Amino acid sequence: MIKIRVQSDDKGLAEVEAVSKGCWVDARNLGKEDLFRLESEFGIAGELLTDVMDADEQARIEKEDEYTAIIVRLPVYDESNEVPFYTLPLGIVLFSDKIVTICQRSSDALEDVLRNRIRGFSIKNKSAFVLNLLGRGAFTFLKYLKELNKRTNIIKNELQKSIKNNELIQLLSIQKSLVFFTTSIKSNELLLEKLQKSPLIRFKEDEKELLEDVVVENRQAIEMANIYSSILTGTMDAFASVISNNLNIVMKRLTIVSIVLMIPTLIFSLYGMNVNLPLTDIPGIGGGIILFSLLAAIMGAILLNVDRKKRAKALKVIRRKREKK
């Protein structure tokens, strides 16, 4: 879908039918017809459109004969997707008389621009438009990172009550989102460094200060993404250790039960053979064998339990000695 908007003093951005000087061509959720129109009517190269539609395309800036193209990574939220928080490339094509933005899906950063939520925003100044859009993208990254951290804390509280596969899968999804965010934010950082040095876009003095603010926000987003990713990795490792420890406890208990049951099984197996064995001629020997087997099993359980307590006490003593040292 392609929509054309112009700056209106009283109503912000107004949608119009025809392309005019100083307009903003907003292209989102594109189909084949929209891509063909962008290439034929607006003169955008098919290679650039292919790059923008590639979900893995990295941020960059390049100069063509009729326009300057910038590709930046923006965060996107889609609850229906396997990984709800991910990133997509946004193409910003700067012509001499208009601005064209191209993105596969809608993003909160574009919606903020559309809803006029940026103070002093104007589409007439191309360099300021780019900086405001990049700044809103960094702000959206920070907002989504805080939301991911909240979701992580909620899932951790659920896992402390009961470890389930669903919660672990959700943590894995959040970890994927953090990886996507970290990679995209670093790619945007390289783009911002090029903008500071590149002569393709010339910024005024006040715009250079805005560019510095965008760089600071982008670095803050990188640090937050790295911190949250480290915390999540440590959390998943801790829960993996808990799961492994619980499994060891269950296996230990099952081993003790197996050893205890092995004693009566051995006795009954011996007296189940078709050969002459001691005490088989005594009347009521069957009940005696059963009673002896039970007593032997109980004694084995007691001995194993006492041995376990001794090992636990020995470990406590060793820990105390280490702490004193």
Backbone bond lengths (Angstrom), bond angles and torsions (degrees), N, CA, C in turn:
res aa  C-N    CA-C-N  psi(-1)  N-CA   C-N-CA  omega(-1)  CA-C   N-CA-C  phi
1 M - - - 1.459 - - 1.527 109.40 -
2 I 1.310 115.99 128.09 1.461 122.10 -179.12 1.527 108.62 -115.34
3 K 1.329 115.88 125.58 1.456 121.18 177.93 1.524 109.38 -125.71
4 I 1.296 115.31 141.02 1.463 121.85 -178.19 1.525 108.42 -109.38
5 R 1.320 115.91 128.27 1.470 120.55 -177.38 1.527 109.69 -129.14
6 V 1.329 113.97 148.33 1.462 121.27 177.39 1.519 108.36 -127.22
7 Q 1.340 114.40 158.90 1.461 119.89 -179.58 1.526 109.88 -79.65
8 S 1.347 114.82 127.68 1.457 121.18 176.87 1.519 108.75 -119.26
9 D 1.333 116.85 130.64 1.460 120.54 -175.68 1.515 112.83 -64.96
10 D 1.319 117.79 -35.44 1.456 119.87 -175.45 1.518 113.65 -96.41
11 K 1.330 117.88 -26.24 1.464 120.76 -175.84 1.531 113.36 -117.79
12 G 1.306 117.95 11.64 1.452 119.66 -179.40 1.514 110.86 76.04
13 L 1.336 117.75 -117.53 1.451 122.75 179.54 1.524 109.56 -99.88
14 A 1.331 115.50 130.14 1.458 121.23 179.65 1.520 109.11 -117.54
15 E 1.328 115.91 139.51 1.456 121.09 -179.47 1.523 110.04 -86.36
16 V 1.334 116.45 134.55 1.465 122.50 -179.82 1.523 108.49 -128.47
17 E 1.328 115.01 170.56 1.456 120.63 -177.15 1.531 112.53 -91.24
18 A 1.329 117.03 -39.32 1.466 120.61 -173.24 1.524 110.62 -106.58
19 V 1.313 114.55 153.73 1.465 121.60 177.15 1.519 109.04 -74.96
20 S 1.329 116.14 133.41 1.458 121.31 179.02 1.522 109.14 -135.89
21 K 1.319 115.39 172.80 1.454 119.99 -178.84 1.535 110.14 -68.75
22 G 1.322 115.67 134.58 1.460 120.89 179.39 1.518 114.64 77.75
23 C 1.337 117.81 18.67 1.466 120.62 -179.16 1.522 110.75 -90.54
24 W 1.331 114.32 166.73 1.465 122.30 175.93 1.518 108.01 -118.19
25 V 1.327 116.80 119.02 1.456 122.73 177.94 1.529 107.70 -95.68
26 D 1.323 115.76 108.83 1.462 122.56 -175.79 1.523 109.06 -100.03
27 A 1.341 117.12 107.35 1.472 122.44 -177.50 1.519 109.16 -111.86
28 R 1.348 115.64 113.84 1.468 121.58 179.23 1.518 109.77 -138.06
29 N 1.349 116.23 158.80 1.473 121.79 179.04 1.537 110.04 49.96
30 L 1.306 114.97 57.66 1.462 121.01 -169.32 1.516 112.79 -82.96
31 G 1.333 114.60 143.14 1.452 121.99 170.70 1.514 110.48 -107.49
32 K 1.318 116.57 -175.61 1.465 120.20 -178.80 1.525 111.63 -63.98
33 E 1.328 116.72 -37.53 1.467 119.96 179.57 1.531 111.11 -65.86
34 D 1.331 116.32 -38.81 1.468 119.77 179.02 1.525 110.92 -65.55
35 L 1.326 116.71 -42.01 1.463 119.90 178.54 1.530 111.24 -64.32
36 F 1.322 116.18 -39.77 1.471 120.01 177.75 1.523 110.61 -64.27
37 R 1.339 117.34 -38.95 1.464 120.86 179.11 1.524 111.12 -66.40
38 L 1.336 116.99 -40.95 1.462 120.08 178.40 1.523 111.27 -62.29
39 E 1.326 116.85 -36.43 1.456 120.30 -178.29 1.524 111.73 -77.57
40 S 1.345 117.04 -42.26 1.466 120.16 -174.70 1.523 112.75 -83.18
41 E 1.339 117.30 -44.47 1.469 120.65 -175.12 1.521 112.96 -83.59
42 F 1.341 116.63 -39.83 1.465 119.75 -175.36 1.534 112.90 -98.71
43 G 1.314 117.22 -10.07 1.459 120.11 175.41 1.515 114.69 76.39
44 I 1.319 117.75 25.09 1.468 121.51 178.47 1.526 108.82 -84.70
45 A 1.307 117.09 133.31 1.464 121.88 -176.23 1.525 111.09 -63.29
46 G 1.331 115.37 141.97 1.463 120.08 179.54 1.517 112.52 -63.83
47 E 1.353 117.68 -31.71 1.458 120.70 178.27 1.524 111.02 -64.27
48 L 1.333 116.53 -39.21 1.466 119.91 178.56 1.526 110.63 -66.61
49 L 1.316 117.52 -41.40 1.467 120.93 178.07 1.519 110.80 -63.01
50 T 1.322 116.73 -39.24 1.469 120.31 177.94 1.520 110.79 -64.25
51 D 1.341 116.46 -40.45 1.466 119.95 178.72 1.534 111.23 -64.80
52 V 1.329 117.00 -41.42 1.465 119.96 -179.39 1.525 110.61 -66.42
53 M 1.314 117.90 -34.59 1.465 121.08 -179.52 1.525 112.59 -79.43
54 D 1.337 116.54 -7.46 1.458 121.28 176.18 1.529 109.04 -82.53
55 A 1.330 116.96 118.54 1.474 121.25 -175.22 1.521 112.69 -64.78
56 D 1.324 118.37 -19.70 1.462 121.83 -176.67 1.527 112.90 -101.41
57 E 1.318 118.35 7.84 1.462 121.04 -177.47 1.532 110.31 -67.68
58 Q 1.330 116.55 136.78 1.456 122.23 -178.09 1.529 110.82 -90.73
59 A 1.337 115.12 160.21 1.466 121.23 -179.27 1.528 110.47 -69.06
60 R 1.341 114.88 141.35 1.476 119.59 178.85 1.531 108.87 -167.47
61 I 1.318 116.28 172.51 1.457 123.53 175.46 1.520 108.17 -134.22
62 E 1.333 116.16 139.32 1.462 120.22 179.63 1.529 109.35 -147.09
63 K 1.314 115.97 156.12 1.454 123.03 -176.24 1.519 110.09 -114.56
64 E 1.348 115.84 128.20 1.459 122.07 173.11 1.526 108.70 -113.44
65 D 1.319 115.69 179.37 1.471 119.51 -177.12 1.527 112.03 -64.65
66 E 1.330 117.33 -42.33 1.457 120.73 -172.65 1.523 113.42 -103.70
67 Y 1.311 117.95 -11.72 1.468 119.24 -175.30 1.525 110.57 -156.33
68 T 1.336 114.18 165.81 1.459 122.52 172.35 1.523 107.81 -112.80
69 A 1.327 117.20 127.01 1.463 122.09 -175.87 1.525 110.45 -109.50
70 I 1.314 115.21 134.20 1.464 122.60 176.82 1.520 107.90 -125.67
71 I 1.314 116.61 131.41 1.466 121.93 174.42 1.521 108.06 -114.96
72 V 1.325 116.06 124.62 1.460 122.49 -178.91 1.524 108.58 -129.32
73 R 1.326 116.74 151.85 1.469 121.73 178.94 1.527 109.32 -92.95
74 L 1.335 116.51 131.31 1.462 122.19 178.41 1.530 110.21 -121.16
75 P 1.332 117.83 145.80 1.468 120.13 176.89 1.529 110.92 -78.32
76 V 1.327 115.66 145.03 1.467 122.37 -179.02 1.519 108.37 -133.06
77 Y 1.334 115.75 141.96 1.474 121.28 176.39 1.519 108.80 -117.84
78 D 1.334 115.84 125.99 1.468 121.96 177.80 1.518 107.84 -144.29
79 E 1.330 116.18 107.80 1.468 121.28 -175.76 1.519 112.19 -63.76
80 S 1.339 117.36 -28.94 1.462 120.58 -178.20 1.525 113.14 -76.89
81 N 1.317 117.51 -13.95 1.462 121.11 -179.31 1.530 110.61 -77.73
82 E 1.323 116.33 154.61 1.470 120.51 178.91 1.522 110.63 -59.55
83 V 1.325 116.67 -41.57 1.466 122.76 173.33 1.530 106.64 -111.56
84 P 1.338 119.48 101.11 1.470 121.16 -172.11 1.526 114.18 -59.12
85 F 1.324 117.48 -37.76 1.463 121.19 -178.88 1.533 108.71 -102.94
86 Y 1.332 116.21 116.75 1.458 120.67 178.93 1.530 108.34 -148.61
87 T 1.312 117.44 -174.07 1.467 121.06 -177.34 1.525 110.39 -129.51
88 L 1.327 115.11 153.86 1.461 122.41 177.87 1.531 109.35 -138.72
89 P 1.323 117.72 153.87 1.469 119.75 177.22 1.527 111.79 -78.03
90 L 1.308 116.20 142.85 1.463 123.29 174.02 1.521 108.02 -118.47
91 G 1.315 116.06 125.41 1.456 120.40 177.23 1.517 110.88 -95.69
92 I 1.335 116.91 127.50 1.466 123.02 176.65 1.524 106.95 -115.04
93 V 1.320 115.90 111.76 1.466 121.50 -177.51 1.525 107.79 -107.57
94 L 1.326 116.35 117.68 1.458 122.43 -175.95 1.529 109.59 -103.27
95 F 1.347 115.53 105.86 1.462 121.01 172.82 1.527 108.79 -90.45
96 S 1.311 116.17 174.24 1.464 119.75 179.10 1.526 111.81 -69.39
97 D 1.349 117.49 -27.96 1.465 120.40 -175.01 1.522 114.06 -121.50
98 K 1.337 118.26 1.90 1.466 119.75 -178.62 1.522 110.47 -161.18
99 I 1.349 114.26 168.65 1.466 122.53 178.37 1.518 107.96 -123.93
100 V 1.320 116.69 134.49 1.466 121.93 177.57 1.528 108.57 -123.20
101 T 1.321 116.33 126.69 1.472 121.17 174.63 1.522 108.40 -114.19
102 I 1.337 116.01 137.91 1.469 121.83 -175.78 1.524 108.25 -130.34
103 C 1.329 116.47 126.35 1.468 120.80 179.16 1.526 108.95 -150.36
104 Q 1.332 116.30 145.15 1.467 120.49 179.71 1.520 112.04 -64.29
105 R 1.331 116.14 -44.20 1.461 121.83 -176.90 1.527 109.86 -126.17
106 S 1.316 115.22 170.30 1.455 119.94 175.33 1.527 109.30 -80.30
107 S 1.324 115.62 153.02 1.463 121.93 -179.97 1.522 109.14 -135.90
108 D 1.330 116.01 152.43 1.462 120.37 178.72 1.529 110.99 -60.81
109 A 1.320 116.89 -32.02 1.465 119.77 178.80 1.528 111.02 -63.30
110 L 1.333 116.87 -43.67 1.466 120.26 177.46 1.519 111.30 -68.26
111 E 1.326 116.68 -37.44 1.463 119.69 178.61 1.524 111.30 -65.55
112 D 1.330 117.33 -37.04 1.465 120.17 177.58 1.524 111.20 -63.53
113 V 1.333 115.69 -38.70 1.463 119.55 176.54 1.526 110.12 -66.45
114 L 1.336 115.77 -43.21 1.458 120.11 -178.57 1.527 111.82 -65.11
115 R 1.329 117.24 -39.60 1.465 121.50 -178.32 1.539 112.78 -82.01
116 N 1.321 116.41 5.29 1.473 121.73 177.10 1.532 111.43 60.12
117 R 1.340 115.76 45.48 1.463 121.13 179.75 1.528 112.56 -92.64
118 I 1.316 117.14 6.10 1.456 121.73 179.46 1.521 108.31 -108.33
119 R 1.310 116.82 123.95 1.455 121.89 -176.77 1.535 110.44 -67.02
120 G 1.319 115.05 130.78 1.460 120.64 177.68 1.515 113.92 70.84
121 F 1.339 117.04 22.55 1.462 119.82 -176.97 1.531 110.78 -76.73
122 S 1.337 115.05 141.77 1.457 120.61 178.41 1.519 109.14 -150.75
123 I 1.335 115.40 139.05 1.471 119.41 178.05 1.531 111.13 -90.60
124 K 1.322 116.88 -3.98 1.462 120.25 179.65 1.529 111.61 -75.55
125 N 1.323 116.10 -27.49 1.466 121.00 178.44 1.536 107.80 -99.92
126 K 1.332 117.08 106.47 1.460 121.02 -173.12 1.526 112.60 -65.37
127 S 1.326 117.20 -43.87 1.464 120.07 -178.76 1.526 111.01 -64.30
128 A 1.347 117.57 -40.94 1.464 120.79 177.41 1.526 110.75 -66.92
129 F 1.342 117.00 -35.25 1.470 120.75 177.20 1.523 110.61 -60.49
130 V 1.326 116.27 -45.48 1.466 120.46 -179.90 1.526 110.90 -62.52
131 L 1.334 116.70 -46.11 1.465 120.53 -178.32 1.523 111.68 -64.99
132 N 1.337 116.84 -42.20 1.469 119.65 178.73 1.523 111.37 -63.80
133 L 1.322 116.43 -38.83 1.466 119.80 179.25 1.524 110.92 -68.84
134 L 1.329 117.47 -40.57 1.466 120.99 176.95 1.530 110.53 -65.55
135 G 1.322 116.27 -40.80 1.466 119.38 178.08 1.515 111.90 -64.86
136 R 1.332 116.76 -39.59 1.466 119.31 178.66 1.526 110.40 -68.00
137 G 1.340 116.69 -33.31 1.459 119.23 175.91 1.518 111.63 -64.05
138 A 1.342 117.47 -43.44 1.468 120.90 177.63 1.524 110.76 -63.50
139 F 1.333 116.81 -39.73 1.468 120.54 177.68 1.525 110.90 -63.23
140 T 1.324 117.06 -39.94 1.468 121.14 178.76 1.528 110.79 -66.16
141 F 1.326 117.02 -38.34 1.464 120.19 175.17 1.529 110.29 -57.91
142 L 1.326 116.75 -46.72 1.467 121.05 -179.82 1.532 110.84 -62.02
143 K 1.329 116.62 -41.58 1.464 120.29 -179.79 1.525 111.09 -64.03
144 Y 1.328 117.01 -44.24 1.460 120.43 -179.52 1.532 111.57 -68.72
145 L 1.338 116.98 -34.66 1.464 120.03 178.11 1.531 110.67 -63.78
146 K 1.330 116.97 -40.30 1.470 120.14 176.69 1.524 110.75 -64.62
147 E 1.324 116.89 -38.60 1.464 120.27 177.83 1.522 111.21 -65.46
148 L 1.337 117.06 -40.18 1.466 120.37 177.07 1.529 111.01 -63.44
149 N 1.327 116.59 -38.84 1.464 120.00 178.39 1.529 111.03 -64.82
150 K 1.333 117.57 -40.02 1.466 121.06 177.09 1.526 110.78 -61.92
151 R 1.330 115.99 -44.48 1.464 119.66 -179.99 1.530 110.88 -64.40
152 T 1.319 115.85 -36.73 1.467 119.06 178.28 1.528 110.99 -62.92
153 N 1.329 117.28 -43.22 1.468 120.89 179.35 1.528 111.44 -63.61
154 I 1.331 117.36 -39.77 1.466 120.90 178.81 1.523 110.54 -63.70
155 I 1.334 116.52 -43.98 1.467 120.49 -179.23 1.524 110.35 -66.90
156 K 1.344 117.43 -37.44 1.465 120.29 177.94 1.524 111.05 -62.03
157 N 1.316 117.25 -40.28 1.466 120.00 177.66 1.524 111.25 -64.48
158 E 1.328 117.01 -37.38 1.464 120.13 177.24 1.527 111.23 -67.88
159 L 1.318 116.68 -38.39 1.461 120.18 -179.21 1.527 112.07 -69.42
160 Q 1.317 117.62 -29.01 1.464 119.96 177.88 1.526 111.60 -66.75
161 K 1.335 116.70 -26.63 1.470 120.44 177.50 1.524 111.34 -81.47
162 S 1.308 115.35 -45.74 1.460 120.07 -179.07 1.518 109.04 -158.95
163 I 1.328 115.41 126.53 1.462 120.71 -179.17 1.518 109.06 -81.37
164 K 1.352 115.86 116.96 1.455 121.63 -178.88 1.527 109.53 -127.15
165 N 1.336 114.23 156.10 1.464 118.96 -178.69 1.524 111.57 -65.88
166 N 1.338 117.78 -34.21 1.458 121.24 -177.11 1.527 111.30 -61.00
167 E 1.332 116.72 -45.77 1.464 120.48 179.66 1.526 111.30 -65.38
168 L 1.317 116.67 -39.11 1.467 120.09 178.81 1.527 110.99 -64.84
169 I 1.330 117.16 -37.96 1.468 120.83 177.21 1.521 110.31 -65.96
170 Q 1.333 117.40 -38.04 1.461 120.60 177.25 1.535 110.88 -63.89
171 L 1.334 116.98 -40.29 1.463 119.86 176.55 1.524 111.07 -62.87
172 L 1.324 116.15 -39.09 1.462 119.90 177.91 1.530 110.85 -64.08
173 S 1.332 117.16 -38.60 1.459 121.12 177.29 1.526 110.87 -63.89
174 I 1.329 117.00 -41.49 1.469 120.51 178.17 1.526 110.43 -64.78
175 Q 1.314 116.62 -38.64 1.464 120.02 178.52 1.531 110.71 -63.26
176 K 1.321 117.14 -39.59 1.464 120.29 176.43 1.529 110.77 -62.48
177 S 1.338 116.09 -42.85 1.462 119.83 178.88 1.522 111.29 -60.52
178 L 1.325 116.79 -41.75 1.460 120.36 179.10 1.522 111.62 -64.55
179 V 1.320 116.76 -36.31 1.469 119.94 176.83 1.527 110.17 -65.69
180 F 1.352 116.69 -44.07 1.466 120.36 177.72 1.524 110.65 -60.48
181 F 1.339 116.32 -44.71 1.457 120.45 -178.21 1.528 111.30 -64.45
182 T 1.325 116.65 -45.12 1.467 120.04 -178.65 1.519 111.33 -60.87
183 T 1.329 116.61 -45.13 1.464 120.51 -179.85 1.526 111.46 -63.72
184 S 1.327 116.78 -43.17 1.463 120.76 -177.80 1.525 111.82 -69.44
185 I 1.330 116.96 -41.06 1.470 119.74 -179.19 1.526 110.39 -65.58
186 K 1.321 117.17 -39.10 1.463 119.70 176.83 1.518 111.23 -65.18
187 S 1.333 116.68 -36.71 1.460 120.00 176.65 1.535 110.49 -64.78
188 N 1.344 116.43 -40.83 1.475 119.79 176.39 1.520 111.93 -64.62
189 E 1.331 116.31 -32.72 1.461 119.77 178.88 1.525 110.69 -63.59
190 L 1.329 116.70 -41.51 1.465 119.99 177.02 1.525 110.91 -62.91
191 L 1.338 116.33 -38.18 1.459 120.20 177.91 1.531 110.68 -64.09
192 L 1.329 117.09 -43.13 1.464 120.41 179.56 1.527 111.23 -63.37
193 E 1.316 117.12 -37.57 1.461 120.09 176.98 1.531 111.14 -63.94
194 K 1.344 116.35 -37.90 1.464 119.69 177.19 1.525 111.05 -67.69
195 L 1.337 116.75 -38.21 1.461 119.90 179.32 1.529 111.36 -63.78
196 Q 1.338 116.10 -32.89 1.459 119.25 179.31 1.531 111.93 -69.50
197 K 1.328 116.63 -25.75 1.463 120.65 -176.05 1.523 113.82 -109.06
198 S 1.339 116.51 -22.51 1.458 120.04 -172.86 1.524 111.71 -76.04
199 P 1.328 117.12 140.56 1.481 120.65 176.79 1.539 112.36 -86.54
200 L 1.335 117.94 1.26 1.459 120.27 -177.01 1.525 112.00 -66.37
201 I 1.327 116.82 -34.00 1.466 121.63 176.83 1.520 107.90 -125.55
202 R 1.304 116.01 122.79 1.458 120.36 -179.53 1.527 109.54 -99.67
203 F 1.321 115.05 127.39 1.458 120.84 -178.18 1.523 109.98 -105.50
204 K 1.326 115.34 145.01 1.456 121.11 173.91 1.523 109.47 -76.32
205 E 1.323 116.34 174.16 1.464 120.32 -177.26 1.528 111.77 -62.13
206 D 1.341 117.02 -45.11 1.460 119.22 179.10 1.524 111.25 -68.26
207 E 1.327 117.62 -29.91 1.458 121.03 178.15 1.527 110.76 -73.64
208 K 1.330 117.06 -30.35 1.462 119.40 175.49 1.521 110.91 -64.75
209 E 1.322 116.95 -36.49 1.467 120.24 175.78 1.525 110.67 -65.71
210 L 1.341 116.15 -39.86 1.461 120.35 176.34 1.523 110.84 -63.80
211 L 1.332 116.36 -38.40 1.464 120.55 177.18 1.525 111.02 -62.72
212 E 1.325 117.13 -40.38 1.465 120.83 177.05 1.538 110.72 -63.17
213 D 1.328 116.64 -39.34 1.466 120.08 177.90 1.530 110.93 -63.69
214 V 1.315 116.31 -40.15 1.468 120.17 178.30 1.528 110.62 -64.46
215 V 1.330 116.15 -41.11 1.474 120.43 177.91 1.529 110.50 -61.18
216 V 1.343 116.90 -42.69 1.469 121.16 179.79 1.525 110.65 -63.33
217 E 1.331 117.42 -44.87 1.465 120.66 179.26 1.527 111.02 -64.14
218 N 1.321 115.81 -38.22 1.463 119.15 179.61 1.532 110.89 -65.88
219 R 1.342 117.17 -40.75 1.468 120.45 177.29 1.523 111.01 -65.55
220 Q 1.331 116.54 -37.74 1.459 120.23 176.89 1.523 110.55 -62.65
221 A 1.329 116.46 -39.23 1.463 120.28 178.00 1.533 110.79 -64.50
222 I 1.331 116.91 -39.05 1.469 120.18 178.19 1.527 110.51 -62.96
223 E 1.338 116.56 -45.57 1.462 120.37 -179.81 1.523 111.26 -62.95
224 M 1.332 117.27 -42.96 1.458 120.48 178.81 1.525 111.21 -63.31
225 A 1.324 116.11 -42.66 1.463 119.86 179.78 1.529 110.91 -62.84
226 N 1.329 117.17 -42.37 1.462 120.68 178.59 1.526 111.61 -65.24
227 I 1.343 116.96 -41.53 1.468 120.59 179.95 1.528 110.59 -64.63
228 Y 1.331 116.53 -49.02 1.461 119.83 -178.95 1.533 111.35 -64.20
229 S 1.329 115.89 -36.07 1.466 119.29 178.24 1.531 110.76 -65.66
230 S 1.342 117.40 -41.24 1.467 120.74 178.23 1.528 111.07 -65.03
231 I 1.341 116.09 -42.27 1.469 119.71 178.79 1.524 110.57 -62.46
232 L 1.329 116.51 -44.19 1.461 120.15 -178.70 1.525 111.26 -65.78
233 T 1.332 116.52 -39.77 1.472 119.68 177.82 1.524 110.83 -62.52
234 G 1.342 116.79 -44.09 1.459 120.12 177.09 1.521 112.06 -63.31
235 T 1.332 117.10 -38.26 1.466 120.95 178.69 1.518 111.28 -63.99
236 M 1.332 116.71 -45.92 1.468 119.97 -179.82 1.523 111.12 -66.01
237 D 1.324 118.04 -36.53 1.468 120.55 176.19 1.532 110.80 -65.38
238 A 1.340 115.96 -38.87 1.465 119.53 179.61 1.525 110.71 -65.32
239 F 1.335 116.65 -44.16 1.462 119.33 179.42 1.528 111.16 -68.07
240 A 1.324 117.46 -32.28 1.468 119.86 175.18 1.525 110.56 -64.16
241 S 1.337 116.74 -39.38 1.467 120.44 176.45 1.523 111.67 -65.81
242 V 1.350 115.65 -38.71 1.469 119.22 178.11 1.522 110.85 -64.02
243 I 1.335 116.18 -43.61 1.465 120.00 178.75 1.520 110.53 -62.28
244 S 1.331 117.13 -43.53 1.463 120.99 178.82 1.525 111.43 -64.12
245 N 1.338 116.65 -40.23 1.462 120.21 178.67 1.526 111.66 -65.63
246 N 1.342 116.54 -41.99 1.472 119.88 177.28 1.523 111.09 -62.28
247 L 1.322 116.13 -39.45 1.458 119.67 178.32 1.528 110.99 -64.32
248 N 1.338 116.94 -40.56 1.472 120.00 178.24 1.527 111.39 -63.57
249 I 1.345 116.64 -38.62 1.468 119.73 179.13 1.523 110.32 -64.51
250 V 1.343 116.75 -44.01 1.471 120.42 179.49 1.522 110.74 -63.50
251 M 1.324 116.75 -43.59 1.461 120.11 179.91 1.520 111.28 -64.65
252 K 1.338 117.34 -35.84 1.459 120.31 178.59 1.529 111.05 -65.46
253 R 1.318 115.67 -43.05 1.461 119.56 178.65 1.522 111.69 -64.18
254 L 1.340 115.42 -41.70 1.467 118.69 178.47 1.524 111.27 -65.33
255 T 1.321 117.22 -35.28 1.462 120.91 177.67 1.531 111.08 -65.32
256 I 1.361 115.76 -42.57 1.476 119.41 177.73 1.523 110.62 -61.69
257 V 1.331 117.29 -44.02 1.472 120.95 178.47 1.522 110.61 -61.96
258 S 1.331 116.97 -41.54 1.469 120.55 179.62 1.530 111.13 -62.76
259 I 1.341 116.77 -42.33 1.468 120.35 -179.71 1.521 110.55 -66.58
260 V 1.337 117.67 -41.51 1.465 120.79 179.90 1.518 110.69 -64.22
261 L 1.322 117.89 -43.14 1.466 121.24 179.86 1.525 112.47 -72.17
262 M 1.324 116.86 -18.03 1.462 119.82 -179.94 1.534 111.66 -67.46
263 I 1.369 117.23 -30.33 1.468 120.51 -176.91 1.523 111.90 -66.19
264 P 1.359 119.61 -54.00 1.467 118.12 177.09 1.526 112.89 -65.58
265 T 1.362 116.23 -30.45 1.465 118.67 178.21 1.523 110.60 -63.22
266 L 1.324 117.01 -40.37 1.462 121.12 178.84 1.525 111.31 -64.52
267 I 1.340 116.53 -43.73 1.471 120.03 -179.17 1.517 110.95 -64.34
268 F 1.318 117.47 -47.71 1.467 120.56 179.85 1.524 111.47 -65.61
269 S 1.338 116.86 -32.23 1.466 119.25 177.60 1.526 111.17 -66.56
270 L 1.343 117.19 -39.33 1.459 120.85 179.10 1.524 111.61 -65.12
271 Y 1.326 115.88 -45.58 1.462 119.21 -178.07 1.525 112.36 -82.39
272 G 1.321 117.08 -0.09 1.459 119.20 174.79 1.509 112.49 -91.88
273 M 1.342 119.26 -2.85 1.467 122.29 -179.73 1.535 110.47 -79.32
274 N 1.295 116.60 149.73 1.474 122.67 -179.26 1.527 111.32 -87.18
275 V 1.332 116.81 57.32 1.461 123.51 176.88 1.526 107.95 -138.19
276 N 1.306 115.23 162.97 1.469 119.82 179.01 1.529 109.89 -75.52
277 L 1.333 116.04 124.73 1.441 122.51 179.78 1.523 109.70 -125.04
278 P 1.333 118.34 157.40 1.470 120.46 179.90 1.522 111.59 -60.63
279 L 1.349 115.55 146.90 1.462 124.54 174.14 1.522 114.10 70.41
280 T 1.353 118.10 5.21 1.463 118.86 -179.09 1.512 113.10 -72.53
281 D 1.344 117.45 -19.68 1.466 120.06 -178.11 1.519 113.09 -88.22
282 I 1.317 118.64 -7.53 1.468 121.48 -177.89 1.535 109.20 -76.65
283 P 1.317 118.32 131.99 1.473 120.72 178.96 1.532 110.92 -63.74
284 G 1.304 116.88 138.90 1.466 122.50 178.94 1.512 113.88 72.36
285 I 1.338 117.85 18.71 1.447 120.63 -178.56 1.527 112.28 -67.56
286 G 1.362 116.31 -24.67 1.469 119.75 179.67 1.527 111.67 -60.29
287 G 1.351 116.19 -45.76 1.473 119.17 178.20 1.516 111.90 -64.70
288 G 1.337 116.37 -36.03 1.456 119.85 178.33 1.513 112.03 -64.94
289 I 1.342 114.60 -40.69 1.474 117.88 178.68 1.526 110.57 -63.48
290 I 1.331 116.53 -41.89 1.471 120.23 179.05 1.525 110.75 -62.32
291 L 1.355 115.82 -44.67 1.463 119.39 -179.85 1.521 111.14 -64.40
292 F 1.344 116.40 -41.21 1.463 120.04 179.23 1.533 111.29 -64.60
293 S 1.338 116.67 -38.41 1.461 120.84 179.63 1.532 110.69 -64.36
294 L 1.340 115.64 -41.27 1.462 119.30 179.34 1.520 111.37 -65.61
295 L 1.346 115.33 -43.94 1.463 118.94 178.45 1.530 111.38 -62.52
296 A 1.332 116.76 -39.84 1.463 120.47 178.82 1.531 110.93 -64.67
297 A 1.348 116.92 -40.07 1.460 120.48 178.39 1.529 110.72 -64.97
298 I 1.353 116.63 -41.67 1.469 120.45 179.65 1.522 110.52 -64.77
299 M 1.322 116.92 -42.94 1.455 120.65 178.34 1.535 111.34 -62.74
300 G 1.332 116.70 -40.18 1.461 119.69 177.76 1.518 111.91 -63.50
301 A 1.362 116.69 -41.00 1.458 120.19 178.36 1.526 111.23 -63.75
302 I 1.350 116.02 -40.51 1.466 120.11 179.64 1.524 110.66 -64.75
303 L 1.328 116.70 -44.85 1.459 120.31 179.88 1.532 111.75 -62.15
304 L 1.346 117.12 -42.35 1.461 120.54 178.79 1.536 111.00 -64.72
305 N 1.332 116.45 -39.30 1.461 120.35 -179.99 1.528 111.15 -67.10
306 V 1.359 115.84 -41.36 1.466 119.63 178.37 1.516 110.82 -64.19
307 D 1.339 116.30 -40.12 1.463 120.11 179.28 1.525 110.59 -64.64
308 R 1.337 116.93 -37.83 1.460 120.64 179.13 1.522 110.94 -66.01
309 K 1.341 117.17 -40.78 1.464 120.95 178.76 1.531 111.33 -65.34
310 K 1.325 116.17 -37.35 1.464 119.34 178.25 1.520 110.94 -64.02
311 R 1.329 116.25 -41.85 1.464 119.70 178.89 1.532 110.80 -64.75
312 A 1.343 116.06 -39.75 1.467 119.40 179.15 1.527 110.66 -63.52
313 K 1.346 118.01 -42.49 1.460 121.47 178.83 1.529 110.65 -64.41
314 A 1.323 115.98 -41.01 1.464 119.59 179.29 1.527 111.00 -62.54
315 L 1.348 117.42 -40.74 1.464 120.38 177.83 1.524 111.53 -64.05
316 K 1.348 117.35 -39.29 1.464 120.46 177.60 1.517 111.57 -62.12
317 V 1.333 116.24 -41.71 1.462 120.40 179.50 1.524 110.38 -63.00
318 I 1.346 116.31 -42.55 1.465 120.14 -179.99 1.527 110.66 -63.72
319 R 1.334 117.11 -40.90 1.463 120.76 179.61 1.525 111.28 -64.65
320 R 1.316 116.60 -41.35 1.466 120.27 178.99 1.518 111.07 -62.56
321 K 1.332 116.58 -40.76 1.466 119.91 179.17 1.526 110.73 -64.67
322 R 1.327 116.12 -38.57 1.472 119.63 179.08 1.502 111.09 -66.51
323 E 1.345 117.18 -40.15 1.455 121.26 -179.85 1.530 110.80 -65.49
324 K 1.335 117.16 -37.63 1.467 120.30 178.96 1.516 111.24 -66.41
325 K 1.329 115.62 -37.65 1.472 119.40 179.09 1.525 110.87 -65.69
